[in-house]
Amino acid sequence: MNYFPDEVIEHIFEYVGSHRDRNALSLVCRSWYRIERCTREKVFIGNCYSITPERLIQRFPSLKSLTLKGKPHFADFSLVPHGWGGFVYPWIEALAKGKVGLEELRLKRMVVSDESLELLSRAFPNFKSLVLVSCEEFTTDGLAAIAANCKRLRELDLQENEVDDHKGQWLSCFPDSCTSLVSLNFACLKGEINTGVLERLVARSPNLKSLRLNRSVPLDALQRIVARAPQLVDLGVGSLVHDPAMETFAKLMTTMNKCKSITSLSGFLEVTPRCLTAMYPILPKLTSLNLSYAAGIPGSDLIKLIRHCKKLQRLWIMDSIGDKGLGVVANTCKELQELRVFPSDNIGQHAAVTEKGLVAISMGCPKLHSLLYFCHQMTNAALITVAKNCPNFIRFRLAILDATKPDPDTNQPLDEGFGAIVQSCRRLRRLSLSGQLTDKVFLYIGMYAEQLEMLSIAFAGESDKGMLYVLNGCKKLRKLEIRDCPFGNTALLTDVGKYETMRSLWMSSCEVTVGACKVLAMKMPRLNVEIFNENEPADCEPDDVQKVEKMYLYRTLAGKRKDAPEYVWTL
Amino acid sequence: MSTPLEHDYIGLTEKKKIPSSSSSSSSEDGKTFKETELRLGLPGSESPERKPLSGVSLSLFGNLNNNNNVMNHHVHVAGAKRGFSDAIDAKWAFSDAHGSDSDLGKPSALFSPRGAGNVVGKPPLDPKTISTQQGNSINTPASASQAIKESKPLQEKNPQLPATNEHASAPASKAQVVGWPPIRSFRKNTMASNLTKNNDEAEGKPGFGCLYVKVSMDGAPYLRKVDLKTYSNYKELSSALEKMFSCFTIGQCNSPGLPGKDGLSESSLRDLLHGSEYVLTYEDKDGDWMLVGDVPWEMFTDSCRRLRIMKGSEAIGLAPRAVEKSKSQN
């Protein structure tokens, strides 16, 4: 089978990066499995409970970069109670014990204690990159340990984490000898930082390409910092609020004019609309713009700004831009690939977005492939038009604020609209539904959504048939999350083998009973079937006929986990 | 792998649609009108004797329509967004039809005390009528954000811990569906604290980003400050002021106010602060005391230097009709 010596194959494998391709390689034959496992440096684990760290280390001795995901996706929306799990400490401990040469750690929805950060900072001398997304439990003390001890740190990227800010001087913990920073993102921190220390840190980091500040960094400090880093590619502005000294503002504009490389802009956690003009010099080159946290910018100012952004590929914005503003986006941003429109919570009569905005975008932006759209209403006609205009969707997530709202023009459910989307977008991998929906939409999904990997359903469907259409039809389904739908035991138990082909299934407020979950758990030993019972005392055995509030099941080779809290029953 | 199910196309097309949901969209006006009452009670309380807020009393502030939504701040409305709650009801009903054991006994699933990190307000009174106003959370952002404000300190410490009980006293006593709309809690908290910050920052520069003016009320022991830039019309200002000063008028809730039916076309804050006799006035750039509501909103914010909630008896010359009323009562 092998015509080449191992070294040659190894060399070829170096060109194969994606973990899916690597997984495929390892299945070809035993020697490829062996070669692949010895050369793999990056591993992605979508569910931290699917495997033990020891087993991971055993298989991949050259491990350098690890990505771990913890809590189920619906934890983002407060559906998973506190303490469920996803602790990273055991992983770091095991990696340290195994003397792994860890260089990069990327965590999502995990519980990260200061203790784990401290251990991380000490156990891996070559550690270069830490990315934490939607994690919790750590404080700025943990960050201080990372800053102080990771001598080769290149990347510290904190995205949307709940961090307890002890207002310590964690930034000062970067030693003077630390000059290797390439990316620093602390936008989610709520506390004050010492801007002088930050300036000096930026000044001694010639490779710094990405810098995202938190809201405590005022305009004058922003100007000084950016002046020291004209090579920046990605900038997150903290606070852009009027400074009484007009010269500072003029200085900022001049500084921004000198930034020839910035292609990504975000932040504006506090902003006075008038100050946005300071950003105008860099707008024409932007490929990514995130204004989704910039509360209080009137739609008219957003529109004025967008007109300058002809090269935009990614836009995250609030619905205060309005349908009209989305029309401007459609006319201006012909390269747009990803759009996210978030609902604004502001006092005032901000124009919200409807189906009209989405249709306009679909007409103007043919390259659009990823969408997250919060809106007040949607029509079948609009969805059908969008499907026709944009057949390239990979991710299509629609969140109608009134979750079961039908088509306001016809009073029909949105089955036909979503049906058109799945029929037209053959490459669709991720789909989130909302609005009034019957079983029919699931029939369409089962029939047409051949590449679908992740499906989110809420307040939809009429009977078990709906769920069965999906389980039967979507061969590539990996994650299915369902809440408040009338799917019950029949749907759950008809094809139990399916769940081993998937990463996980979440069902909450559905019609599934404890008894059915027990049956499932018994039939499928390599699934962990977890039931959350928050109302019962821990030692009270639930009745088999009782409906299950929340169920989360996932395939695993690690068996029942030992760190589950009291309210979680693994059947 | 099990054999694929046959799709019963014919069966599907004959299936009838969920009836209640289709009637949701047009039903709101009649239903909610009655319930759009301004309340001045303690947050969370439900004072039964309320004068219905006829749209007329808002004529103080110019061209106000009977916009139910904004006035819903304190109202625990069962089914203002009927579509949503009805659909939920329908779904529960459906599950019965399918013969599964009808233990609807966990209706609190949506509001399970320990899981509902985001639930604001009291648990539903009737488990089967799950009042949801998540739609209104966009239309009445003031109270929604305020509610989120309330929950934020709890959430910061223990992001997932229940807040239902603690929220019994939240001013927005609407129940929201946990986790809908599907916005990351980090984002929700951040936006909520944005609003808090905007209100807290005292030293705004007038005319640039914020416009703080003092608000005094006759008889109140201290003054307040409001940022006029955070409102875009008189309606919002009046409801915010009402909220702010409600604690001073509680004692007057039950006073023999004017019955709702008589021609309450008088433009006076009195109509909003039920039963009390106050008039909202402001001092303009020239130092004159003017009645709020005469000029367009933008002109008002440009010229307003401070606000005063004046006792009706002193409002002679400003609000002639108010004078008539007090005269008629003498």
Boltz contact constraints between the chains, C-beta under 6 A:
constraints:
  - contact:
      token1: [A, 76]
      token2: [B, 184]
      max_distance: 6.0
  - contact:
      token1: [A, 77]
      token2: [B, 179]
      max_distance: 6.0
  - contact:
      token1: [A, 77]
      token2: [B, 182]
      max_distance: 6.0
  - contact:
      token1: [A, 78]
      token2: [B, 117]
      max_distance: 6.0
  - contact:
      token1: [A, 78]
      token2: [B, 118]
      max_distance: 6.0
  - contact:
      token1: [A, 78]
      token2: [B, 178]
      max_distance: 6.0
  - contact:
      token1: [A, 78]
      token2: [B, 179]
      max_distance: 6.0
  - contact:
      token1: [A, 78]
      token2: [B, 185]
      max_distance: 6.0
  - contact:
      token1: [A, 79]
      token2: [B, 179]
      max_distance: 6.0
  - contact:
      token1: [A, 81]
      token2: [B, 114]
      max_distance: 6.0
  - contact:
      token1: [A, 81]
      token2: [B, 115]
      max_distance: 6.0
  - contact:
      token1: [A, 81]
      token2: [B, 160]
      max_distance: 6.0
  - contact:
      token1: [A, 82]
      token2: [B, 158]
      max_distance: 6.0
  - contact:
      token1: [A, 82]
      token2: [B, 160]
      max_distance: 6.0
  - contact:
      token1: [A, 82]
      token2: [B, 161]
      max_distance: 6.0
  - contact:
      token1: [A, 160]
      token2: [B, 186]
      max_distance: 6.0
  - contact:
      token1: [A, 162]
      token2: [B, 159]
      max_distance: 6.0
  - contact:
      token1: [A, 242]
      token2: [B, 208]
      max_distance: 6.0
  - contact:
      token1: [A, 242]
      token2: [B, 209]
      max_distance: 6.0
  - contact:
      token1: [A, 272]
      token2: [B, 209]
      max_distance: 6.0
  - contact:
      token1: [A, 295]
      token2: [B, 191]
      max_distance: 6.0
  - contact:
      token1: [A, 295]
      token2: [B, 194]
      max_distance: 6.0
  - contact:
      token1: [A, 343]
      token2: [B, 138]
      max_distance: 6.0
  - contact:
      token1: [A, 345]
      token2: [B, 141]
      max_distance: 6.0
  - contact:
      token1: [A, 345]
      token2: [B, 145]
      max_distance: 6.0
  - contact:
      token1: [A, 345]
      token2: [B, 191]
      max_distance: 6.0
  - contact:
      token1: [A, 346]
      token2: [B, 141]
      max_distance: 6.0
  - contact:
      token1: [A, 347]
      token2: [B, 141]
      max_distance: 6.0
  - contact:
      token1: [A, 347]
      token2: [B, 142]
      max_distance: 6.0
  - contact:
      token1: [A, 347]
      token2: [B, 230]
      max_distance: 6.0
  - contact:
      token1: [A, 348]
      token2: [B, 232]
      max_distance: 6.0
  - contact:
      token1: [A, 349]
      token2: [B, 232]
      max_distance: 6.0
  - contact:
      token1: [A, 374]
      token2: [B, 181]
      max_distance: 6.0
  - contact:
      token1: [A, 399]
      token2: [B, 181]
      max_distance: 6.0
  - contact:
      token1: [A, 399]
      token2: [B, 182]
      max_distance: 6.0
  - contact:
      token1: [A, 401]
      token2: [B, 135]
      max_distance: 6.0
  - contact:
      token1: [A, 401]
      token2: [B, 138]
      max_distance: 6.0
  - contact:
      token1: [A, 401]
      token2: [B, 181]
      max_distance: 6.0
  - contact:
      token1: [A, 402]
      token2: [B, 81]
      max_distance: 6.0
  - contact:
      token1: [A, 402]
      token2: [B, 83]
      max_distance: 6.0
  - contact:
      token1: [A, 402]
      token2: [B, 84]
      max_distance: 6.0
  - contact:
      token1: [A, 402]
      token2: [B, 135]
      max_distance: 6.0
  - contact:
      token1: [A, 403]
      token2: [B, 180]
      max_distance: 6.0
  - contact:
      token1: [A, 404]
      token2: [B, 21]
      max_distance: 6.0
  - contact:
      token1: [A, 404]
      token2: [B, 83]
      max_distance: 6.0
  - contact:
      token1: [A, 404]
      token2: [B, 84]
      max_distance: 6.0
  - contact:
      token1: [A, 404]
      token2: [B, 87]
      max_distance: 6.0
  - contact:
      token1: [A, 405]
      token2: [B, 83]
      max_distance: 6.0
  - contact:
      token1: [A, 408]
      token2: [B, 25]
      max_distance: 6.0
  - contact:
      token1: [A, 411]
      token2: [B, 22]
      max_distance: 6.0
  - contact:
      token1: [A, 436]
      token2: [B, 21]
      max_distance: 6.0
  - contact:
      token1: [A, 440]
      token2: [B, 12]
      max_distance: 6.0
  - contact:
      token1: [A, 468]
      token2: [B, 5]
      max_distance: 6.0
  - contact:
      token1: [A, 472]
      token2: [B, 4]
      max_distance: 6.0
  - contact:
      token1: [A, 472]
      token2: [B, 5]
      max_distance: 6.0
  - contact:
      token1: [A, 486]
      token2: [B, 91]
      max_distance: 6.0
  - contact:
      token1: [A, 486]
      token2: [B, 94]
      max_distance: 6.0
  - contact:
      token1: [A, 486]
      token2: [B, 95]
      max_distance: 6.0
  - contact:
      token1: [A, 488]
      token2: [B, 100]
      max_distance: 6.0
  - contact:
      token1: [A, 495]
      token2: [B, 2]
      max_distance: 6.0
  - contact:
      token1: [A, 509]
      token2: [B, 109]
      max_distance: 6.0
  - contact:
      token1: [A, 511]
      token2: [B, 95]
      max_distance: 6.0
  - contact:
      token1: [A, 511]
      token2: [B, 100]
      max_distance: 6.0
  - contact:
      token1: [A, 534]
      token2: [B, 112]
      max_distance: 6.0
  - contact:
      token1: [A, 534]
      token2: [B, 114]
      max_distance: 6.0
  - contact:
      token1: [A, 534]
      token2: [B, 115]
      max_distance: 6.0
  - contact:
      token1: [A, 545]
      token2: [B, 101]
      max_distance: 6.0
  - contact:
      token1: [A, 547]
      token2: [B, 103]
      max_distance: 6.0
  - contact:
      token1: [A, 547]
      token2: [B, 106]
      max_distance: 6.0
  - contact:
      token1: [A, 549]
      token2: [B, 106]
      max_distance: 6.0
  - contact:
      token1: [A, 549]
      token2: [B, 109]
      max_distance: 6.0
